[in-house]
Amino acid sequence: MAKNKVILYAVVLTISFLAPFVFPTFGTQLATLWLMIIVAMTWDMTGGQMGYNSLGNIFFYGTGMYVAAVISIGMVYNVGDYTNAAGGGIFEFTDQQYFTGLVLGIIGAGLFCSITALIIGYITFGLRGPYFAIGTLGVAIAGGELVSNWDWVGGGQGIALPVYPGDLDEGKVFFYFLFAVTGIVLFIFLKWFYRTRFGAAINAIRDDEEKADAMGIHTLRYKLITWAIAAFFVGVAGGISGFQLIHFEPLETAYQTINLGIFMVVCVLLGGKGTLWGPIVGAILFHLFKEVTWNYFLGWQWVALGALIIVTVVYFQDGVLGWLMHKRPEWFGIRVENKSSGDAR
Protein backbone atom coordinates (compact mmCIF):
# COMPACT_ATOMS: atom_id res chain seq x y z
CA MET A 1 0.00 0.00 0.00
CA ALA A 2 2.82 2.40 0.83
CA LYS A 3 4.33 1.87 -2.61
CA ASN A 4 0.95 2.47 -4.27
CA LYS A 5 0.55 5.73 -2.34
CA VAL A 6 3.98 6.94 -3.44
CA ILE A 7 3.09 6.16 -7.05
CA LEU A 8 -0.25 7.93 -6.69
CA TYR A 9 1.32 11.07 -5.24
CA ALA A 10 4.03 11.07 -7.92
CA VAL A 11 1.41 10.80 -10.67
CA VAL A 12 -0.70 13.59 -9.15
CA LEU A 13 2.32 15.90 -8.81
CA THR A 14 3.45 15.16 -12.36
CA ILE A 15 0.01 15.84 -13.80
CA SER A 16 -0.29 19.01 -11.72
CA PHE A 17 3.04 20.31 -13.03
CA LEU A 18 2.44 19.43 -16.69
CA ALA A 19 -1.24 20.39 -16.94
CA PRO A 20 -0.85 24.12 -17.82
CA PHE A 21 1.76 23.30 -20.47
CA VAL A 22 -0.11 20.37 -22.01
CA PHE A 23 -3.44 22.24 -22.01
CA PRO A 24 -2.41 25.91 -22.34
CA THR A 25 -5.81 27.03 -23.63
CA PHE A 26 -7.45 25.78 -20.41
CA GLY A 27 -5.12 27.60 -18.04
CA THR A 28 -7.87 29.59 -16.32
CA GLN A 29 -10.13 26.55 -15.95
CA LEU A 30 -7.28 24.51 -14.45
CA ALA A 31 -6.52 27.29 -11.97
CA THR A 32 -10.21 27.39 -11.04
CA LEU A 33 -10.10 23.64 -10.45
CA TRP A 34 -7.38 24.15 -7.85
CA LEU A 35 -9.46 26.91 -6.29
CA MET A 36 -12.39 24.48 -6.00
CA ILE A 37 -10.12 21.88 -4.40
CA ILE A 38 -8.82 24.39 -1.85
CA VAL A 39 -12.23 25.70 -0.76
CA ALA A 40 -13.67 22.15 -0.66
CA MET A 41 -10.87 20.87 1.59
CA THR A 42 -11.21 23.87 3.90
CA TRP A 43 -14.99 23.52 4.13
CA ASP A 44 -14.58 19.85 5.06
CA MET A 45 -12.36 20.82 7.99
CA THR A 46 -15.40 22.18 9.83
CA GLY A 47 -18.27 20.54 7.95
CA GLY A 48 -16.90 17.03 7.55
CA GLN A 49 -14.26 16.57 10.24
CA MET A 50 -15.88 18.69 12.97
CA GLY A 51 -19.58 18.40 12.12
CA TYR A 52 -20.29 22.15 11.81
CA ASN A 53 -21.80 22.78 8.39
CA SER A 54 -21.03 26.37 7.43
CA LEU A 55 -22.67 28.32 4.63
CA GLY A 56 -20.51 31.36 5.28
CA ASN A 57 -16.97 30.32 4.30
CA ILE A 58 -17.39 32.50 1.23
CA PHE A 59 -17.08 35.45 3.64
CA PHE A 60 -13.38 34.67 4.06
CA TYR A 61 -12.90 34.31 0.31
CA GLY A 62 -14.37 37.74 -0.41
CA THR A 63 -12.63 39.35 2.54
CA GLY A 64 -9.33 37.86 1.38
CA MET A 65 -9.79 39.48 -2.03
CA TYR A 66 -10.38 42.92 -0.54
CA VAL A 67 -7.67 42.70 2.12
CA ALA A 68 -5.09 41.67 -0.49
CA ALA A 69 -6.19 44.54 -2.73
CA VAL A 70 -6.06 47.14 0.05
CA ILE A 71 -2.58 46.02 1.15
CA SER A 72 -1.22 45.94 -2.40
CA ILE A 73 -2.64 49.34 -3.35
CA GLY A 74 -2.04 50.96 0.04
CA MET A 75 1.69 50.28 -0.17
CA VAL A 76 1.93 52.65 -3.14
CA TYR A 77 -1.12 54.93 -3.25
CA ASN A 78 -3.93 56.23 -1.09
CA VAL A 79 -6.67 53.61 -1.40
CA GLY A 80 -9.50 56.18 -1.34
CA ASP A 81 -7.94 58.16 -4.20
CA TYR A 82 -7.27 54.98 -6.16
CA THR A 83 -10.85 53.75 -5.94
CA ASN A 84 -12.43 57.15 -6.62
CA ALA A 85 -13.89 56.79 -10.13
CA ALA A 86 -14.21 60.57 -10.48
CA GLY A 87 -10.53 61.14 -9.76
CA GLY A 88 -9.37 60.43 -13.28
CA GLY A 89 -5.86 59.68 -12.08
CA ILE A 90 -3.42 57.24 -13.68
CA PHE A 91 -1.92 54.80 -11.21
CA GLU A 92 1.08 52.74 -12.29
CA PHE A 93 2.95 49.99 -10.46
CA THR A 94 6.50 48.83 -11.05
CA ASP A 95 7.22 45.11 -11.27
CA GLN A 96 8.74 45.18 -7.79
CA GLN A 97 5.72 46.98 -6.36
CA TYR A 98 3.38 44.49 -8.02
CA PHE A 99 5.06 41.34 -6.73
CA THR A 100 5.79 42.77 -3.28
CA GLY A 101 2.16 43.82 -2.97
CA LEU A 102 1.00 40.42 -4.23
CA VAL A 103 3.04 38.45 -1.69
CA LEU A 104 2.27 40.69 1.27
CA GLY A 105 -1.36 41.03 0.20
CA ILE A 106 -1.95 37.29 -0.01
CA ILE A 107 -0.25 36.59 3.32
CA GLY A 108 -2.08 39.51 4.94
CA ALA A 109 -5.38 38.24 3.56
CA GLY A 110 -4.87 34.84 5.17
CA LEU A 111 -3.85 36.28 8.54
CA PHE A 112 -6.69 38.82 8.60
CA CYS A 113 -9.25 36.13 7.78
CA SER A 114 -7.89 33.91 10.58
CA ILE A 115 -8.27 36.70 13.13
CA THR A 116 -11.74 37.49 11.81
CA ALA A 117 -12.72 33.81 12.10
CA LEU A 118 -11.71 33.80 15.77
CA ILE A 119 -13.85 36.87 16.46
CA ILE A 120 -16.89 35.66 14.52
CA GLY A 121 -16.49 32.16 15.92
CA TYR A 122 -17.05 33.30 19.50
CA ILE A 123 -20.58 34.25 18.44
CA THR A 124 -21.50 31.69 15.79
CA PHE A 125 -20.16 28.61 17.60
CA GLY A 126 -22.79 29.20 20.23
CA LEU A 127 -25.22 27.91 17.59
CA ARG A 128 -25.72 24.29 16.56
CA GLY A 129 -26.96 22.44 13.49
CA PRO A 130 -29.00 24.46 10.97
CA TYR A 131 -28.82 27.54 13.19
CA PHE A 132 -25.03 27.59 12.77
CA ALA A 133 -25.37 27.21 9.00
CA ILE A 134 -27.90 30.04 8.76
CA GLY A 135 -25.87 32.23 11.13
CA THR A 136 -22.72 31.89 9.03
CA LEU A 137 -24.72 32.53 5.86
CA GLY A 138 -25.93 35.75 7.45
CA VAL A 139 -22.33 36.77 8.12
CA ALA A 140 -21.42 36.24 4.45
CA ILE A 141 -24.44 38.19 3.17
CA ALA A 142 -23.80 41.02 5.63
CA GLY A 143 -20.14 41.16 4.61
CA GLY A 144 -21.03 41.55 0.94
CA GLU A 145 -23.58 44.26 1.64
CA LEU A 146 -21.19 46.14 3.91
CA VAL A 147 -18.40 46.19 1.32
CA SER A 148 -20.78 47.12 -1.52
CA ASN A 149 -21.72 50.27 0.41
CA TRP A 150 -18.17 51.17 1.45
CA ASP A 151 -16.95 53.81 -1.01
CA TRP A 152 -13.36 53.72 0.28
CA VAL A 153 -12.90 50.27 -1.29
CA GLY A 154 -14.89 51.06 -4.42
CA GLY A 155 -18.41 50.31 -3.22
CA GLY A 156 -20.68 48.47 -5.63
CA GLN A 157 -18.45 49.21 -8.63
CA GLY A 158 -15.73 47.03 -7.15
CA ILE A 159 -12.00 47.51 -7.23
CA ALA A 160 -9.30 46.97 -9.86
CA LEU A 161 -5.84 45.62 -9.15
CA PRO A 162 -2.73 46.19 -11.29
CA VAL A 163 -2.32 43.88 -14.26
CA TYR A 164 0.27 41.10 -14.16
CA PRO A 165 3.47 42.65 -15.58
CA GLY A 166 4.14 40.16 -18.29
CA ASP A 167 2.72 38.09 -21.11
CA LEU A 168 -0.95 37.04 -20.70
CA ASP A 169 -0.19 33.33 -21.13
CA GLU A 170 2.70 33.60 -18.69
CA GLY A 171 0.31 35.18 -16.19
CA LYS A 172 -2.13 32.28 -16.52
CA VAL A 173 0.64 29.80 -15.71
CA PHE A 174 1.84 31.96 -12.81
CA PHE A 175 -1.57 32.07 -11.13
CA TYR A 176 -2.16 28.40 -11.85
CA PHE A 177 0.95 27.49 -9.87
CA LEU A 178 0.02 29.87 -7.05
CA PHE A 179 -3.26 27.97 -6.63
CA ALA A 180 -1.59 24.59 -7.15
CA VAL A 181 1.14 25.19 -4.55
CA THR A 182 -1.47 26.44 -2.07
CA GLY A 183 -3.59 23.34 -2.67
CA ILE A 184 -0.64 20.96 -2.30
CA VAL A 185 0.55 22.67 0.89
CA LEU A 186 -2.99 22.47 2.28
CA PHE A 187 -3.24 18.76 1.40
CA ILE A 188 0.08 17.95 3.08
CA PHE A 189 -0.93 19.94 6.15
CA LEU A 190 -4.33 18.23 6.42
CA LYS A 191 -2.80 14.78 5.93
CA TRP A 192 -0.68 15.44 9.01
CA PHE A 193 -3.32 17.44 10.88
CA TYR A 194 -6.02 14.76 10.79
CA ARG A 195 -3.62 12.21 12.29
CA THR A 196 -2.79 14.32 15.34
CA ARG A 197 -4.57 14.41 18.69
CA PHE A 198 -6.06 17.68 17.54
CA GLY A 199 -7.65 15.89 14.59
CA ALA A 200 -9.01 13.21 16.91
CA ALA A 201 -10.47 15.93 19.14
CA ILE A 202 -12.42 17.62 16.34
CA ASN A 203 -13.71 14.20 15.25
CA ALA A 204 -14.90 13.67 18.82
CA ILE A 205 -16.76 16.99 18.61
CA ARG A 206 -18.43 15.79 15.43
CA ASP A 207 -19.44 12.44 16.93
CA ASP A 208 -20.78 13.77 20.25
CA GLU A 209 -19.88 17.25 21.45
CA GLU A 210 -21.45 16.78 24.90
CA LYS A 211 -19.33 13.69 25.57
CA ALA A 212 -16.26 15.51 24.27
CA ASP A 213 -16.96 18.30 26.75
CA ALA A 214 -17.40 15.77 29.55
CA MET A 215 -14.04 14.19 28.66
CA GLY A 216 -12.34 17.53 29.30
CA ILE A 217 -11.89 18.63 25.68
CA HIS A 218 -12.05 22.42 25.42
CA THR A 219 -14.46 22.23 22.47
CA LEU A 220 -14.74 25.96 21.78
CA ARG A 221 -10.96 26.30 21.55
CA TYR A 222 -10.71 23.42 19.09
CA LYS A 223 -13.57 24.77 16.99
CA LEU A 224 -12.10 28.25 16.85
CA ILE A 225 -8.61 27.09 15.90
CA THR A 226 -9.93 24.75 13.22
CA TRP A 227 -12.09 27.46 11.68
CA ALA A 228 -9.23 29.96 11.86
CA ILE A 229 -6.94 27.58 9.97
CA ALA A 230 -9.61 26.99 7.33
CA ALA A 231 -10.21 30.74 7.06
CA PHE A 232 -6.48 31.34 6.53
CA PHE A 233 -6.36 29.13 3.43
CA VAL A 234 -9.67 30.45 2.07
CA GLY A 235 -8.38 34.00 2.56
CA VAL A 236 -5.16 33.14 0.72
CA ALA A 237 -7.20 31.64 -2.14
CA GLY A 238 -9.32 34.79 -2.23
CA GLY A 239 -6.22 36.98 -2.36
CA ILE A 240 -4.81 35.01 -5.29
CA SER A 241 -8.19 35.20 -7.07
CA GLY A 242 -8.25 38.98 -6.68
CA PHE A 243 -4.93 39.38 -8.50
CA GLN A 244 -5.93 36.81 -11.11
CA LEU A 245 -9.28 38.47 -11.90
CA ILE A 246 -7.74 41.99 -11.83
CA HIS A 247 -11.18 43.59 -11.34
CA PHE A 248 -13.82 42.28 -8.96
CA GLU A 249 -16.90 43.61 -7.24
CA PRO A 250 -18.49 42.56 -3.96
CA LEU A 251 -21.77 40.74 -4.56
CA GLU A 252 -21.22 38.91 -7.86
CA THR A 253 -17.53 38.11 -7.52
CA ALA A 254 -16.16 38.37 -3.98
CA TYR A 255 -19.06 37.38 -1.70
CA GLN A 256 -20.78 35.10 -4.24
CA THR A 257 -22.90 33.11 -1.79
CA ILE A 258 -25.09 31.43 -4.43
CA ASN A 259 -22.15 30.37 -6.58
CA LEU A 260 -18.83 29.48 -4.98
CA GLY A 261 -20.40 29.56 -1.51
CA ILE A 262 -22.70 26.68 -2.50
CA PHE A 263 -20.26 24.98 -4.87
CA MET A 264 -17.74 24.22 -2.12
CA VAL A 265 -20.44 22.42 -0.12
CA VAL A 266 -21.61 20.42 -3.12
CA CYS A 267 -18.03 19.37 -3.89
CA VAL A 268 -17.64 17.86 -0.42
CA LEU A 269 -21.03 16.14 -0.49
CA LEU A 270 -20.26 14.72 -3.92
CA GLY A 271 -16.82 13.41 -3.00
CA GLY A 272 -17.47 12.37 0.59
CA LYS A 273 -17.51 14.30 3.88
CA GLY A 274 -14.96 13.65 6.57
CA THR A 275 -12.31 12.13 4.30
CA LEU A 276 -9.00 13.46 3.05
CA TRP A 277 -9.52 12.66 -0.61
CA GLY A 278 -13.31 13.09 -0.76
CA PRO A 279 -13.30 16.89 -1.22
CA ILE A 280 -10.61 16.58 -3.89
CA VAL A 281 -12.48 13.93 -5.85
CA GLY A 282 -15.72 15.86 -5.46
CA ALA A 283 -14.13 19.12 -6.61
CA ILE A 284 -12.72 17.47 -9.74
CA LEU A 285 -16.02 15.79 -10.63
CA PHE A 286 -18.06 18.89 -9.90
CA HIS A 287 -15.74 21.19 -11.85
CA LEU A 288 -15.93 18.92 -14.90
CA PHE A 289 -19.71 18.74 -14.56
CA LYS A 290 -19.96 22.53 -14.20
CA GLU A 291 -17.74 23.26 -17.19
CA VAL A 292 -19.72 20.90 -19.43
CA THR A 293 -23.15 22.20 -18.39
CA TRP A 294 -22.08 25.86 -18.41
CA ASN A 295 -20.71 25.46 -21.95
CA TYR A 296 -23.20 23.11 -23.60
CA PHE A 297 -26.42 23.52 -21.60
CA LEU A 298 -26.43 27.26 -21.02
CA GLY A 299 -29.78 28.26 -19.55
CA TRP A 300 -30.25 24.81 -18.02
CA GLN A 301 -27.08 24.74 -15.94
CA TRP A 302 -28.85 25.44 -12.65
CA VAL A 303 -31.39 22.71 -13.40
CA ALA A 304 -28.51 20.31 -14.02
CA LEU A 305 -26.84 21.43 -10.79
CA GLY A 306 -30.05 20.84 -8.85
CA ALA A 307 -30.36 17.38 -10.39
CA LEU A 308 -26.76 16.59 -9.41
CA ILE A 309 -27.44 17.59 -5.80
CA ILE A 310 -30.59 15.44 -5.67
CA VAL A 311 -28.82 12.40 -7.12
CA THR A 312 -25.92 12.85 -4.69
CA VAL A 313 -28.15 13.17 -1.62
CA VAL A 314 -30.43 10.25 -2.61
CA TYR A 315 -27.97 7.73 -4.00
CA PHE A 316 -24.54 8.80 -2.71
CA GLN A 317 -25.16 9.99 0.85
CA ASP A 318 -21.57 9.12 1.76
CA GLY A 319 -20.27 10.65 -1.46
CA VAL A 320 -18.60 8.91 -4.37
CA LEU A 321 -15.62 7.92 -2.24
CA GLY A 322 -17.83 6.48 0.49
CA TRP A 323 -19.84 4.55 -2.09
CA LEU A 324 -16.66 3.12 -3.61
CA MET A 325 -15.31 2.15 -0.18
CA HIS A 326 -18.52 0.23 0.45
CA LYS A 327 -18.59 -1.45 -2.96
CA ARG A 328 -14.85 -2.03 -3.40
CA PRO A 329 -13.24 -1.97 0.06
CA GLU A 330 -10.21 -3.87 -1.20
CA TRP A 331 -9.28 -0.85 -3.35
CA PHE A 332 -8.69 1.05 -0.11
CA GLY A 333 -6.79 -1.69 1.69
CA ILE A 334 -9.81 -2.72 3.80
CA ARG A 335 -9.92 -6.40 4.70
CA VAL A 336 -13.40 -7.91 4.58
CA GLU A 337 -14.34 -11.09 6.39
CA ASN A 338 -15.86 -13.82 4.25
CA LYS A 339 -19.01 -14.77 6.15
CA SER A 340 -19.25 -18.25 4.61
CA SER A 341 -15.72 -19.36 5.40
CA GLY A 342 -14.68 -16.90 8.08
CA ASP A 343 -11.54 -16.09 6.09
CA ALA A 344 -10.38 -12.59 5.32
CA ARG A 345 -9.90 -11.53 1.77
Secondary structure in CASP SS format (residue, H / E / C, confidence):
PFRMAT SS
TARGET T0000
AUTHOR 0000-0000-0000
METHOD secondary structure of the structure
MODEL  1
M C 1.00
A H 1.00
K H 1.00
N H 1.00
K H 1.00
V H 1.00
I H 1.00
L H 1.00
Y H 1.00
A H 1.00
V H 1.00
V H 1.00
L H 1.00
T H 1.00
I H 1.00
S H 1.00
F H 1.00
L H 1.00
A H 1.00
P H 1.00
F H 1.00
V H 1.00
F C 1.00
P H 1.00
T H 1.00
F H 1.00
G H 1.00
T H 1.00
Q H 1.00
L H 1.00
A H 1.00
T H 1.00
L H 1.00
W H 1.00
L H 1.00
M H 1.00
I H 1.00
I H 1.00
V H 1.00
A H 1.00
M H 1.00
T H 1.00
W H 1.00
D H 1.00
M H 1.00
T H 1.00
G H 1.00
G C 1.00
Q C 1.00
M C 1.00
G C 1.00
Y C 1.00
N C 1.00
S C 1.00
L C 1.00
G C 1.00
N C 1.00
I H 1.00
F H 1.00
F H 1.00
Y H 1.00
G H 1.00
T H 1.00
G H 1.00
M H 1.00
Y H 1.00
V H 1.00
A H 1.00
A H 1.00
V H 1.00
I H 1.00
S H 1.00
I H 1.00
G H 1.00
M C 1.00
V C 1.00
Y C 1.00
N C 1.00
V H 1.00
G H 1.00
D H 1.00
Y H 1.00
T H 1.00
N C 1.00
A C 1.00
A C 1.00
G C 1.00
G C 1.00
G C 1.00
I C 1.00
F C 1.00
E C 1.00
F C 1.00
T C 1.00
D H 1.00
Q H 1.00
Q H 1.00
Y H 1.00
F H 1.00
T H 1.00
G H 1.00
L H 1.00
V H 1.00
L H 1.00
G H 1.00
I H 1.00
I H 1.00
G H 1.00
A H 1.00
G H 1.00
L H 1.00
F H 1.00
C H 1.00
S H 1.00
I H 1.00
T H 1.00
A H 1.00
L H 1.00
I H 1.00
I H 1.00
G H 1.00
Y H 1.00
I H 1.00
T H 1.00
F C 1.00
G C 1.00
L C 1.00
R C 1.00
G H 1.00
P H 1.00
Y H 1.00
F H 1.00
A H 1.00
I H 1.00
G H 1.00
T H 1.00
L H 1.00
G H 1.00
V H 1.00
A H 1.00
I H 1.00
A H 1.00
G H 1.00
G H 1.00
E H 1.00
L H 1.00
V H 1.00
S H 1.00
N C 1.00
W C 1.00
D H 1.00
W H 1.00
V H 1.00
G C 1.00
G H 1.00
G H 1.00
Q H 1.00
G C 1.00
I E 1.00
A E 1.00
L C 1.00
P C 1.00
V C 1.00
Y C 1.00
P C 1.00
G C 1.00
D C 1.00
L H 1.00
D H 1.00
E H 1.00
G H 1.00
K H 1.00
V H 1.00
F H 1.00
F H 1.00
Y H 1.00
F H 1.00
L H 1.00
F H 1.00
A H 1.00
V H 1.00
T H 1.00
G H 1.00
I H 1.00
V H 1.00
L H 1.00
F H 1.00
I H 1.00
F H 1.00
L H 1.00
K H 1.00
W H 1.00
F H 1.00
Y C 1.00
R C 1.00
T C 1.00
R H 1.00
F H 1.00
G H 1.00
A H 1.00
A H 1.00
I H 1.00
N H 1.00
A H 1.00
I H 1.00
R H 1.00
D H 1.00
D C 1.00
E H 1.00
E H 1.00
K H 1.00
A H 1.00
D H 1.00
A H 1.00
M C 1.00
G C 1.00
I C 1.00
H C 1.00
T H 1.00
L H 1.00
R H 1.00
Y H 1.00
K H 1.00
L H 1.00
I H 1.00
T H 1.00
W H 1.00
A H 1.00
I H 1.00
A H 1.00
A H 1.00
F H 1.00
F H 1.00
V H 1.00
G H 1.00
V H 1.00
A H 1.00
G H 1.00
G H 1.00
I H 1.00
S H 1.00
G H 1.00
F H 1.00
Q H 1.00
L H 1.00
I C 1.00
H E 1.00
F E 1.00
E C 1.00
P H 1.00
L H 1.00
E H 1.00
T H 1.00
A H 1.00
Y C 1.00
Q C 1.00
T C 1.00
I C 1.00
N C 1.00
L H 1.00
G H 1.00
I H 1.00
F H 1.00
M H 1.00
V H 1.00
V H 1.00
C H 1.00
V H 1.00
L H 1.00
L H 1.00
G H 1.00
G C 1.00
K C 1.00
G C 1.00
T C 1.00
L C 1.00
W C 1.00
G H 1.00
P H 1.00
I H 1.00
V H 1.00
G H 1.00
A H 1.00
I H 1.00
L H 1.00
F H 1.00
H H 1.00
L H 1.00
F H 1.00
K H 1.00
E H 1.00
V H 1.00
T H 1.00
W H 1.00
N H 1.00
Y H 1.00
F C 1.00
L C 1.00
G C 1.00
W C 1.00
Q H 1.00
W H 1.00
V H 1.00
A H 1.00
L H 1.00
G H 1.00
A H 1.00
L H 1.00
I H 1.00
I H 1.00
V H 1.00
T H 1.00
V H 1.00
V H 1.00
Y H 1.00
F C 1.00
Q C 1.00
D C 1.00
G H 1.00
V H 1.00
L H 1.00
G H 1.00
W H 1.00
L H 1.00
M H 1.00
H H 1.00
K H 1.00
R C 1.00
P H 1.00
E H 1.00
W H 1.00
F H 1.00
G C 1.00
I C 1.00
R C 1.00
V C 1.00
E E 1.00
N C 1.00
K C 1.00
S C 1.00
S C 1.00
G C 1.00
D C 1.00
A E 1.00
R C 1.00
END
